Amino acid sequence: MNEHTIQQTDSTDPSVESPGTACEITDFPDEPAGTLGSTTEIEQFYPDEVVGNISPFPHLLRHPLKAAFWVIRMVFGIACLVLFLALIAAVPIVNFIALGYLLDVEGRVARTGKIRLAFPLLDIAPRLGMIVIGVALWLIPLFLLAGAAADAHLIDPGGSSDRNLHLINRLAAIAIAVHLCLALARGGTFWCFVRPLKNAIWLYRQIRAGGYLDRAAGHVSGFFASLKLGKNFSLGLRGFLGALIWLIIPSTMFAAASSPEGGQRGAVAVTLLGGLSLVIVLGWLPLLQAHFAAENRFRAMFELKTVRRKFKRSPLLWMLSLVIVYLLSLPLYLFKVAALPRDAIWGITLIFVATIYPTKILLGWVYHRASAKTKNAWFGWRWLSRTLILPLLAVYVFILFFTQFIGVHGNRVLMEHHLFLLPVPF
């Protein structure tokens, strides 16, 4: 195992780390720890990577029920995680957090090589999904009562049915609101939403014990701290800016032919030059962004020499991963054909996040494999990879040029690059 540079703070003895000591990895070696396999080793060198760690799969023959429950919980948790990312990706400015989570996933896999660490919110996502389901189920009768009260008001305004249904609606809204608040205060599990009487008894005992408000505030602050919203917003914003710096000039040149300004011959020449530049940039940008996610340094986004060295160690894997990544990203441009209402954007971002999420895991895993090797691959494999990837990227850029004629945003669609920028259709 290679030696990692670790800075320790809040400790008087550098050889002993206190429980509150914060470990910050300041250098990620070219030859990473390919032997990092156990959770203990991952906790030692990457203390933040254990968040969202997937529990081991139970033995299928010895514990079939536990294995089935494990599969159901993982599928439900991943679905809730993708849905959560899709919801925040549909909100402007907040969608940088979604990009930050995707880059965090890529960085986790790139540093450790462990796919099970690619779901940082998997411990929280099932609870969030259960909260959404529980709240939605209790709002259904409230919506039905509100509809009945509205119908009664249209049929007999001011009548007894109108007054009674509106009174019942108000009382039901108050009772359901109190019940939902208590269910969330108890933890938001399934049984918390279906046992309102036990929620009231629990609140009474908590008030008698004293200090409930302090404990509740601590739990709420701990929950939001576990989401790491600020950290992922910073990661997403820096990853966005780094990719934008690489893409802005070739993308602007690539869109010149569709611009009414300038001569037609000059615009075509600029477009061809921009397309050629875009082919080169798209060949290295996935590797650069994976390097940035692994290092969590903005300058890493421009360390092309380091990335080229990693490419030489595993060229065929990089070529295969780039082909898969761009094949998955190209169909997403079809969802930019029509402009959707703002409240319906999350349905499209769900498809974007579900498609881009696996590509981040794949790029992170390939980055780790390339970093784990100490010798360059045979030069024949390196040149074969370059020879194949360049024409394939040229075809991708050629197809990309025509997306501006079917997209609702026109030539602006050539500037969006949802694979590297925001995972949204705008």
Secondary structure, DSSP 8 states (H G I E B T S, - for coil): ----EEEE-S-S-TTS--TT--EEEEE--SS--TT--SHHHHHHH-TTTTTT-------TTT-HHHHHHHHHHHHHHHHHHHHHHHHHHTSTTTHHHHHHHHHHHHHHHHHH--GGGS-TTTTTHHHHHHHHHHHHHHHHHHHHHHHHHHHHHHHSTTSHHHHHHHHHHHHHHHHHHHHHHHHHHHT--HHHHH-HHHHHHHHHHHHHHS-HHHHHHHHHHHHHHHHTHHHHHHHHHHHHHHHHHHHHHHHHHHTGGG-SSS-HHHHHHHHHHHHHHHHHHHHHHHHHHHHHHHHT-GGGGG-HHHHHHHHHHSHHHHHHHHHHHHHHHGGGGGGGSS---GGGHHHHHHHHHHHHHHHHHHHHHHHHHHHH--S---HHHHHHHHHHHHHHHHHHHHHHHHGGGTSTTGGGGGGT-TTTS-SS--
